Amino acid sequence: MKNIKVLGTGCAGCKTTVEMINHLAEEKSVTIELEKVEDLQKIMAYGVMSTPAVVLDGKVVHTGGIPTHEKVEQWLATELSTRICPDRMGDENHHERDLNGYEA
């Protein structure tokens, strides 16, 4: 399950981002844990200066605007591919990659 946090103080863009992530996760049947973080000190702890921002499994992956549908679908697809191909998990020849394609 992906842990997704939307960082923002409650602006319309932040609310839209939460709604879009929720909608696309439901549409793709992906189980996520979605949290809205509005506390300014907690937001700043992530080094974020522009909101809305999105944190995926503890890593800031987006800042400064509403993400595109395609970007959100990419974040969700990493969960979907893990569920579709669980036999790849634990395969020593399989290397996990982060969102930028670098080995994790």
N, C-alpha and C positions, 0 to 999 in steps of 0.2 A: 504494500500500500504506500502510495506517495503521500508525503507530508508537505502540504503547500500552505504558505502564509502570504497573505496580501497585506503589505505594509502601507498605511495611509491614515490620515487623520479624519477621514469620513467624507471626503470630497466625492463629487459625482463620478469621477473617473475611477476612484477606488471601489465604489459600489458596483459600477459596471464591470470592473475586472473580476470581482467576487462572483457576480451573477454569471458572467461568461464562463469562468472556470467550472462552476457548478453545473451549468447547462451542458457544456461539452463533455464533462466527466459522465454525467447521466446518459447522454446521447451515445457515448462510446462504451457504456457499461464498465467504467473504470472506477474502482473504489479508491477514494482519496480521503485524507483528513485535511479539511480546509479550515484555516483559522484567520480571522481578521485581527490585525494588530494595529491599534490606534494610539497606544501610549508612545509619546514622542521620544522618551528616553530609550525605550525598547527599539524603536525604529532607528535611532541614531547609533545604537549598539551594533547594528549591521553595517554601519558606514554609509547608509543611504541618505542622500541629501535632496532627492527628488522623488516624489510619489505620483502615482502608485508604483510600488515595487513588489516584486514577487520573489519569494524564497522557496526553493525546491529542495527538500531534504537537507536543510541547513545551509544551502549555498544560494547567494543572491544571483538570480538568473535574468532579472529584468528590472530596470528603473526608469522613471520619468515619463510614464504615459501608459495608456491602455495597450496591452500587448495585442498582437494580431491573432486572429483565430488560428492561423497556421502555426504560430509559435506555441500557443497553448496546446494544440493537437500534438506537436512534437514532444512537449513535456509529458503528456498523457501517453503517448505511443511508447515511451520507454517502459512504462508499467504494463501496457498491453502486450508488448513483445516478450516481456518476462513471463507473463501468464500464458501466452500461446506456446512458448518454447521453454518450458521448465527443465527439459532434459539438458539444455545448455548450461544450466546452473551447475557449478561444481566441475565442469569440464575443464581440465587443466590447460587445454589448448584454446579455450575461450577467454578472451581478455575483456573485462568491463571497460567501457569508455565513458567519459563524462560528456556533457552536452556539446562540447567543442570538438569532440572526436579524439581527445587525448586519452591514453590509457590511464585508468584510475588506479 
